[in-house]
């Protein structure tokens, strides 16, 4: 099992229920692949560097989880075809950061 950092940007019109539904789906994919979420960070509504799908803002969410490569493919497939997710990025980490990110603290 590897540790991953996964960040996604949701559309600015998403409400708390939409974000929860996305995270529940990600969590179900992880559990079906023997993975688990270690930490969640809500970075909030932020300005984008450039418009994405005609949006100037997005809701940033960051997850740290432990899983295998198959789960990453399933999560990215789900997000690619979800209308509420504009962008996403998964990065494999050597070890879990001890502190929360600065973006969470600057919300």
Secondary structure, 3 states (H helix, E strand, C coil): CEEEEEEEEEECCCCHHHHHHHHHHHHHHHHHCCCEEEEEEEEEEEEEEEEECCEEEEEEEEEEEEECHHHHHHHHHHHHCCCCEEEEEEEEECCCCCCCCHHHHCC
